[in-house]
Amino acid sequence: MTIRENILFGHAFDHNKYQNVLDVCGLLPDLQQFPGGDAT
């Protein structure tokens, strides 16, 4: 299971909402460290 799948938890992907979650949770810098980003 990827990080994205764990965040979406079965819900449909909405780019704006997803980006907002990453921003609010402060995950963007962390995801940039992974070679696969949120597909890790």
MMTF fields as JSON, N, C-alpha, C and O atoms, coordinates in Angstrom:
{
  "mmtfVersion": "1.0.0",
  "mmtfProducer": "UNKNOWN",
  "numBonds": 159,
  "numAtoms": 160,
  "numGroups": 40,
  "numChains": 1,
  "numModels": 1,
  "chainsPerModel": [1],
  "groupsPerChain": [40],
  "chainIdList": ["A"],
  "bondAtomList": [4, 2, 8, 6, 12, 10, 16, 14, 20, 18, 24, 22, 28, 26, 32, 30, 36, 34, 40, 38, 44, 42, 48, 46, 52, 50, 56, 54, 60, 58, 64, 62, 68, 66, 72, 70, 76, 74, 80, 78, 84, 82, 88, 86, 92, 90, 96, 94, 100, 98, 104, 102, 108, 106, 112, 110, 116, 114, 120, 118, 124, 122, 128, 126, 132, 130, 136, 134, 140, 138, 144, 142, 148, 146, 152, 150, 156, 154],
  "bondOrderList": [1, 1, 1, 1, 1, 1, 1, 1, 1, 1, 1, 1, 1, 1, 1, 1, 1, 1, 1, 1, 1, 1, 1, 1, 1, 1, 1, 1, 1, 1, 1, 1, 1, 1, 1, 1, 1, 1, 1],
  "groupList": [{"groupName": "MET", "atomNameList": ["N", "CA", "C", "O"], "elementList": ["N", "C", "C", "O"], "formalChargeList": [0, 0, 0, 0], "bondAtomList": [1, 0, 2, 1, 3, 2], "bondOrderList": [1, 1, 2], "singleLetterCode": "M", "chemCompType": "L-PEPTIDE LINKING"}, {"groupName": "THR", "atomNameList": ["N", "CA", "C", "O"], "elementList": ["N", "C", "C", "O"], "formalChargeList": [0, 0, 0, 0], "bondAtomList": [1, 0, 2, 1, 3, 2], "bondOrderList": [1, 1, 2], "singleLetterCode": "T", "chemCompType": "L-PEPTIDE LINKING"}, {"groupName": "ILE", "atomNameList": ["N", "CA", "C", "O"], "elementList": ["N", "C", "C", "O"], "formalChargeList": [0, 0, 0, 0], "bondAtomList": [1, 0, 2, 1, 3, 2], "bondOrderList": [1, 1, 2], "singleLetterCode": "I", "chemCompType": "L-PEPTIDE LINKING"}, {"groupName": "ARG", "atomNameList": ["N", "CA", "C", "O"], "elementList": ["N", "C", "C", "O"], "formalChargeList": [0, 0, 0, 0], "bondAtomList": [1, 0, 2, 1, 3, 2], "bondOrderList": [1, 1, 2], "singleLetterCode": "R", "chemCompType": "L-PEPTIDE LINKING"}, {"groupName": "GLU", "atomNameList": ["N", "CA", "C", "O"], "elementList": ["N", "C", "C", "O"], "formalChargeList": [0, 0, 0, 0], "bondAtomList": [1, 0, 2, 1, 3, 2], "bondOrderList": [1, 1, 2], "singleLetterCode": "E", "chemCompType": "L-PEPTIDE LINKING"}, {"groupName": "ASN", "atomNameList": ["N", "CA", "C", "O"], "elementList": ["N", "C", "C", "O"], "formalChargeList": [0, 0, 0, 0], "bondAtomList": [1, 0, 2, 1, 3, 2], "bondOrderList": [1, 1, 2], "singleLetterCode": "N", "chemCompType": "L-PEPTIDE LINKING"}, {"groupName": "LEU", "atomNameList": ["N", "CA", "C", "O"], "elementList": ["N", "C", "C", "O"], "formalChargeList": [0, 0, 0, 0], "bondAtomList": [1, 0, 2, 1, 3, 2], "bondOrderList": [1, 1, 2], "singleLetterCode": "L", "chemCompType": "L-PEPTIDE LINKING"}, {"groupName": "PHE", "atomNameList": ["N", "CA", "C", "O"], "elementList": ["N", "C", "C", "O"], "formalChargeList": [0, 0, 0, 0], "bondAtomList": [1, 0, 2, 1, 3, 2], "bondOrderList": [1, 1, 2], "singleLetterCode": "F", "chemCompType": "L-PEPTIDE LINKING"}, {"groupName": "GLY", "atomNameList": ["N", "CA", "C", "O"], "elementList": ["N", "C", "C", "O"], "formalChargeList": [0, 0, 0, 0], "bondAtomList": [1, 0, 2, 1, 3, 2], "bondOrderList": [1, 1, 2], "singleLetterCode": "G", "chemCompType": "PEPTIDE LINKING"}, {"groupName": "HIS", "atomNameList": ["N", "CA", "C", "O"], "elementList": ["N", "C", "C", "O"], "formalChargeList": [0, 0, 0, 0], "bondAtomList": [1, 0, 2, 1, 3, 2], "bondOrderList": [1, 1, 2], "singleLetterCode": "H", "chemCompType": "L-PEPTIDE LINKING"}, {"groupName": "ALA", "atomNameList": ["N", "CA", "C", "O"], "elementList": ["N", "C", "C", "O"], "formalChargeList": [0, 0, 0, 0], "bondAtomList": [1, 0, 2, 1, 3, 2], "bondOrderList": [1, 1, 2], "singleLetterCode": "A", "chemCompType": "L-PEPTIDE LINKING"}, {"groupName": "ASP", "atomNameList": ["N", "CA", "C", "O"], "elementList": ["N", "C", "C", "O"], "formalChargeList": [0, 0, 0, 0], "bondAtomList": [1, 0, 2, 1, 3, 2], "bondOrderList": [1, 1, 2], "singleLetterCode": "D", "chemCompType": "L-PEPTIDE LINKING"}, {"groupName": "LYS", "atomNameList": ["N", "CA", "C", "O"], "elementList": ["N", "C", "C", "O"], "formalChargeList": [0, 0, 0, 0], "bondAtomList": [1, 0, 2, 1, 3, 2], "bondOrderList": [1, 1, 2], "singleLetterCode": "K", "chemCompType": "L-PEPTIDE LINKING"}, {"groupName": "TYR", "atomNameList": ["N", "CA", "C", "O"], "elementList": ["N", "C", "C", "O"], "formalChargeList": [0, 0, 0, 0], "bondAtomList": [1, 0, 2, 1, 3, 2], "bondOrderList": [1, 1, 2], "singleLetterCode": "Y", "chemCompType": "L-PEPTIDE LINKING"}, {"groupName": "GLN", "atomNameList": ["N", "CA", "C", "O"], "elementList": ["N", "C", "C", "O"], "formalChargeList": [0, 0, 0, 0], "bondAtomList": [1, 0, 2, 1, 3, 2], "bondOrderList": [1, 1, 2], "singleLetterCode": "Q", "chemCompType": "L-PEPTIDE LINKING"}, {"groupName": "VAL", "atomNameList": ["N", "CA", "C", "O"], "elementList": ["N", "C", "C", "O"], "formalChargeList": [0, 0, 0, 0], "bondAtomList": [1, 0, 2, 1, 3, 2], "bondOrderList": [1, 1, 2], "singleLetterCode": "V", "chemCompType": "L-PEPTIDE LINKING"}, {"groupName": "CYS", "atomNameList": ["N", "CA", "C", "O"], "elementList": ["N", "C", "C", "O"], "formalChargeList": [0, 0, 0, 0], "bondAtomList": [1, 0, 2, 1, 3, 2], "bondOrderList": [1, 1, 2], "singleLetterCode": "C", "chemCompType": "L-PEPTIDE LINKING"}, {"groupName": "PRO", "atomNameList": ["N", "CA", "C", "O"], "elementList": ["N", "C", "C", "O"], "formalChargeList": [0, 0, 0, 0], "bondAtomList": [1, 0, 2, 1, 3, 2], "bondOrderList": [1, 1, 2], "singleLetterCode": "P", "chemCompType": "L-PEPTIDE LINKING"}],
  "groupTypeList": [0, 1, 2, 3, 4, 5, 2, 6, 7, 8, 9, 10, 7, 11, 9, 5, 12, 13, 14, 5, 15, 6, 11, 15, 16, 8, 6, 6, 17, 11, 6, 14, 14, 7, 17, 8, 8, 11, 10, 1],
  "groupIdList": [1, 2, 3, 4, 5, 6, 7, 8, 9, 10, 11, 12, 13, 14, 15, 16, 17, 18, 19, 20, 21, 22, 23, 24, 25, 26, 27, 28, 29, 30, 31, 32, 33, 34, 35, 36, 37, 38, 39, 40],
  "secStructList": [7, 7, 2, 2, 2, 2, 2, 2, 6, 6, 1, 7, 7, 7, 2, 2, 2, 2, 2, 2, 2, 2, 2, 2, 6, 6, 7, 2, 2, 2, 2, 2, 2, 1, 6, 6, 4, 4, 4, 7],
  "xCoordList": [0.85, 0.0, 0.898, 1.875, 0.561, 1.371, 0.941, -0.101, 1.754, 1.412, 0.123, -0.748, 0.003, -1.207, -2.439, -3.463, -2.346, -3.483, -3.845, -5.021, -2.841, -3.104, -3.784, -4.603, -3.456, -4.085, -5.513, -6.428, -5.697, -7.033, -7.988, -9.193, -7.466, -8.252, -9.52, -10.615, -9.339, -10.439, -11.307, -12.199, -11.067, -11.854, -11.274, -10.104, -12.103, -11.664, -10.593, -10.618, -9.655, -8.569, -9.085, -9.652, -8.889, -9.203, -7.903, -7.463, -7.294, -5.96, -5.884, -4.975, -6.82, -6.77, -6.907, -6.171, -7.83, -8.026, -6.788, -6.353, -6.231, -5.048, -3.866, -3.169, -3.645, -2.547, -2.748, -1.789, -3.993, -4.293, -3.962, -3.387, -4.317, -4.003, -2.492, -2.004, -1.749, -0.288, 0.294, 1.213, -0.246, 0.242, -0.083, 0.794, -1.33, -1.763, -1.011, -0.675, -0.756, -0.058, 1.459, 2.176, 1.946, 3.384, 4.137, 5.305, 3.479, 4.101, 4.899, 5.666, 4.739, 5.423, 6.942, 7.529, 7.602, 9.063, 9.455, 10.465, 8.657, 8.956, 8.827, 9.69, 7.754, 7.532, 8.604, 8.92, 9.162, 10.205, 11.483, 12.328, 11.635, 12.83, 12.759, 13.79, 11.553, 11.38, 11.52, 10.933, 12.275, 12.418, 11.074, 10.902, 10.129, 8.82, 7.766, 6.597, 8.156, 7.187, 6.069, 6.32, 4.826, 3.691, 3.328, 2.397, 4.065, 3.851, 4.708, 4.771, 5.358, 6.213, 5.366, 5.9],
  "yCoordList": [-1.172, 0.0, 1.238, 1.305, 2.208, 3.42, 4.462, 4.327, 5.487, 6.592, 7.25, 7.588, 7.43, 8.049, 7.217, 7.765, 5.919, 5.042, 5.129, 5.086, 5.249, 5.39, 6.712, 6.777, 7.754, 9.052, 9.056, 9.566, 8.489, 8.481, 7.534, 7.783, 6.466, 5.49, 5.073, 5.046, 4.747, 4.24, 5.29, 4.946, 6.556, 7.623, 7.976, 7.712, 8.571, 8.999, 10.086, 10.886, 10.099, 11.08, 12.43, 12.539, 13.449, 14.841, 15.613, 15.811, 16.046, 16.651, 17.813, 17.855, 18.747, 19.917, 19.529, 20.034, 18.65, 18.203, 17.45, 17.635, 16.604, 15.826, 16.749, 16.567, 17.726, 18.671, 19.451, 19.724, 19.809, 20.524, 19.667, 20.165, 18.398, 17.486, 17.401, 17.478, 17.242, 17.156, 18.427, 18.371, 19.571, 20.855, 21.038, 21.385, 20.808, 20.997, 20.062, 20.445, 18.857, 17.869, 18.019, 17.333, 18.904, 19.121, 17.961, 17.737, 17.215, 16.027, 16.289, 15.426, 17.452, 17.705, 17.548, 16.879, 18.139, 17.955, 16.493, 16.039, 15.761, 14.344, 13.544, 12.724, 13.779, 13.03, 13.32, 12.46, 14.524, 14.881, 14.083, 13.996, 13.509, 12.724, 11.306, 10.652, 10.824, 9.472, 9.471, 10.327, 8.543, 8.479, 8.346, 8.886, 7.637, 7.437, 8.413, 8.281, 9.397, 10.361, 9.665, 8.812, 10.034, 9.434, 8.054, 7.419, 7.587, 6.234, 5.215, 4.042, 5.685, 4.826, 3.951, 3.151],
  "zCoordList": [0.0, 0.0, 0.0, 0.746, -0.836, -0.94, 0.094, 0.736, 0.239, 1.132, 0.645, 1.447, -0.671, -1.229, -0.879, -0.469, -1.037, -0.719, 0.765, 1.124, 1.614, 3.05, 3.378, 4.294, 2.647, 2.876, 2.33, 2.976, 1.144, 0.526, 1.235, 1.28, 1.78, 2.538, 1.79, 2.353, 0.503, -0.305, -0.973, -1.749, -0.691, -1.313, -2.68, -2.956, -3.527, -4.857, -4.721, -3.786, -5.668, -5.655, -6.129, -7.217, -5.317, -5.651, -5.446, -4.314, -6.544, -6.489, -5.496, -4.666, -5.57, -4.693, -3.223, -2.375, -2.926, -1.544, -1.049, 0.087, -1.912, -1.557, -1.26, -0.262, -2.115, -1.897, -0.606, 0.115, -0.313, 0.924, 2.143, 3.112, 2.103, 3.212, 3.408, 4.536, 2.31, 2.411, 3.016, 3.833, 2.61, 3.103, 4.584, 5.374, 4.958, 6.344, 7.293, 8.413, 6.844, 7.685, 7.633, 8.362, 6.783, 6.686, 6.06, 6.379, 5.167, 4.581, 3.306, 2.881, 2.691, 1.416, 1.513, 0.663, 2.517, 2.608, 2.8, 2.261, 3.568, 3.797, 2.51, 2.198, 1.76, 0.525, -0.519, -1.34, -0.492, -1.451, -1.212, -2.102, -0.043, 0.271, -0.279, -0.443, -0.566, -1.091, -2.605, -3.267, -3.173, -4.634, -5.351, -6.443, -4.751, -5.374, -4.901, -5.264, -4.094, -3.579, -2.826, -1.975, -3.143, -2.439, -2.973, -2.477, -3.989, -4.516, -3.762, -4.129, -2.71, -1.895, -1.003, -0.235]
}
